[in-house]
Amino acid sequence: MIGNFAKDKLIVDGVEEIASGGGVYYGSVVIKRLGLDVAVLTRLHPDDFYRLEELHSEGVAVYPLEAAGTSGIANYYQSADMERRICKPIGFGGKYNLSDIPAFSARVVMITPLFAGEVDLHVLKYLASRAPVALDIQGFVRVPVGDGLEFRPWEEMDEGLRYVTYLKVDRAEAEYLTGLIDLKHACEKLTEMGPKEIVLTQSSGLMVFTNGKFYEAPFTPRSLAGRTGRGDTCFSTYIAKRLKENAEIACQWAGVVTSLKQEKPGPWRGTPEEVESILQNR
């Protein structure tokens, strides 16, 4: 996994909490908990290196790069509707260079930036030459503008998506990128750009499109106390299971794990047995 570690602010009804975050944080713990080996290449300020101990304790191999700052997002929620939030950038850990990437061997490389500017086309092409790429589009179209985050075109998208095997988008990103409101049509259009599999998330669940077939799984959390990190958890679960199972099974696992994660802040810390029990009793 490659992406900037985050030191986020979670503000619920005006009460503020500082929390670790980012795709490499939520995602790597899930992958490890599902029984796979995972390594993280990430950038953050040295003063925040202590936050990586949480990943070390889970057995994640971490390769931190010193940065002038630590990335972060302030997420503003109202407890009555944890589904909606206002996001404001509060820091940036900088971009990756080819010289930052150590020698590695992997079955898949997950690129999960917080927002645009971390990974450029040059680095993406190199990573794709080493292993299949799973990419979260938010790190290429979500751009800090003033004190907010806005969708802006990824100028090199037509070429960049040709190097992507698994593409993760949420509903808003899919509509923005394709101009289509019908999500199935949007997924079909995205695969025409190069990716072989699309993982699309929305509040109700996820949709997977691959080889001309759609698979869906609901999110059924009993609360949204752990709403932050939903997309990262879903995508990482899907990729982890997809390395061993077909798309339909991976989709179902992603639905269950993401549902459980949303009930508690922080990364999902459950067990595969817990998920298997839920799937068997459906």
N, C-alpha and C positions, 0 to 999 in steps of 0.2 A: 504494500500500500504506500502511496505517495500523496502527501497533502499536508498543509500547515495545521499544526495543533492549534487549538483555540482556547482562549480564556474568555469565556462568555459572561455576560450579565443576563440573568433571568429575572425579570421584573413582573411580578404578579400582584395586581391591585396595589401597585405602588411600593411593594416590598421587594427589595433587591437582594439577590444572591449571586455570588461569583461561582462559576462552575466550569470545569473542564469541558471541552467540546471539540467538534470537528469530525469529519468522516473517519479519520484514522483512529480517533478515540473510541467512538461508538462502534465502529465497524470491526476493528481488530479484536476487541474483546469477544464479540459475537463469533467471529471466525474461530478463535482459539477455543471457545466454549463448545463449538460444534466439532471439535476434534482435529482441526487442521493446524499446521504450522503457519505462522504469519510473521512477517517482518515489516516494520514501518520506517520509512524515511520521512522525516518531518523537520520543519523549521520553527524555531521559537527563541525568545530571548533567554539567555543563560539563567537569569533570575527565576525563570519558570521551569527549569529542567526538573525540579523536584516533583512537578506534576506528572512526570513520566513514570514515577515509581509505581503508580497504579497499574500501568501497562506491564511493567516488569513483573509485578506480583502475579499477574495473570499468565505469565509465560510468553509474553509477546517480545520478540527481538526488536529493539528500538535503536535506530541510527539517527541521533539528533544533530541538527546543524545549527550553529549559533547564528542568530539573526538580530538585527537592530531593534526589533520589536516582536511582539507576539500577536498573532491575528486574534480577532474577537468580534462578536456580534452582540449587540444589546437586543434581547427579545422581550417585547412588551406584550403582556397578556392580561386579559380580564378573566378572573376565575369562572365567571358564568359562561364563558365561551373560550375554552383553551384552544379551540380549533383555529381561531383567528389571532394573528399576531402582527406587530409592527417590528421590523428589523432595521437596526442601524449599525453600520460598521464602527468599531471602536479601536481597531489596530490592524496592522498588516505585517506578517512575518517574511515577506519578500518572495522572490521567484527562484526557481530551481535552474541550475546550469548543468550541462552534461558532466562537468567535472565533479558535481556533487553526488553523482550516482555511483555507488560501489558496484563491484562485480557481483552478480547474483544469478541464481537459477530459480525459476518459478514456473508454476503451471498457469498462472494468470497474474497480471499486474492491474491493480485497482488504482485509478487516478481519481481522487476525491477532494478537489480544492474547495475552499469556502467561497471564494469569488474569483473573478477574472484577474489574471496577472501572475498567477503562480506557475503555471505550466504552459509553455509556448509550443508551437507546432514542431519545432526542431526536437525538443525533448520528447514529445508525443511520438514522433516517428521513430526515434531511437528505442523507446520502450516497446513499441509495437514490433520492433525487429527482434526483441528478446523473448516475448511471450504474448499471448492474446491479451488485449486490453479491455478492461471494464471501466467505463468512464461515466462520471456524473456530470451532466451537461451544465449544472448550476455553476461550476467552476470556470465556465467559459462565457456565459451570457449574463451572469449576475454581477453587475458592475457598481462599485462604490461611486456615488454621485452626491457631492455635498455631504449631508448627514444621513443620507438614505442609500438604499440599494435599488437599482433599476435594471430592467432587462435592456440590453444593448446587443446589436448583432455581433456574432463571432465572425469576423471578416473572412477567416480561413476555414469556415465550417465545411464547405463543399469538399475541400481536400482532407481536412482533419478527420471527418467521420469515416473516411475510407480506411482508416487505420484502427477503427473501433470494432470489436466483436460484440460486446455487451454494452448497451447504452441505457442509462437511467435518466428519466425525466419525470417531472410531476405534471399535473394537469395544466397548470398555468404555462409551464415551459413548453409543453407539447403544442398548446394552442398558439403560443407566440412564435414558435419555430416554423410551424406548418401553415398557420392561418386557418386551421380547421377546428371546429368545435366538436365534431364527432370524433371521439377518442380512438375508435378502431381505424377510421380513415387516417387519422394523424399517425398512428403506429405504422400503418402500411407505407405512408409517405416517408417516414423516417428510415425505414429499412431500405428504401430506394436510394438513400444517400450513402449506404455502405454497411451499417451495423447489421449483424445477423440476428440479434435478439434485442427486443425492446422491453424494458421494465418500467412501467408507468404507474406512479402512485397518486392517490388522491385520498381524501378523508375517509372514504368508505372502504378502501382496500387497494389491491394492486391488480394490474393487468399485464400479462406477458404475451408478446407476439413473436413467434418464430416459426419458420418453415410453413408459413401460410395459415397457422393455427393460433387461436387465442385461448389463453387460460386465465382464470380469475380466482381470487381468494379474498374474502372479506377481512376487514379489521374489526374486531369485536371487543375492544378494551372496556373494562368496567369503570375506568376513570381515565382522565387524560393528564394525570399528575406528571407523567414522564413524556409529554408530547415532544419536547425538543430531542432531536436525534432520530425521529421516526424514519425518515427517508434513508439515512445512513444505515440504520439497523436492517431495514427491508432489503436494500440492495446487497449488503454484505451477506445476509442470510441466504439470499437467492444464489449468489455466486458460490458461496461455500458448498451449498447442497448441489448446485448444478455440476460441480466437478465430479460428483459421484452418481447423480440421479438425472432423470429426464426433466424437461422443463415443467411439466405438470406437477411433479412431486416437489420440485424446488419452489414453485409458486405457492403451494399449500403450506410448506414449512415457513416461507417468508411471511405469510399471512398470520400464522399462529405466533411466531416469535415476535413480530412487530406488535401484535395485539398485547402480548404480555409485557413487552418493553414499555408501552405507553402508560402502563399503570404505575410505574415507578421511575423516578428520576435516575439519571446515570445510565450506563450500558446495561444491556440484558445480562443477567447473571444466573440464568436458569440452566437446565440440563437437557440433553437430547431426549432422555427418557420422559421428561415432563411433556415435551412436544409430541412425542410418539403416542403417549397416553391420550392426549387431547384429540389427535387425528384419528385414533382407533375408535374413540367413543362418539364420533360424529355420526 
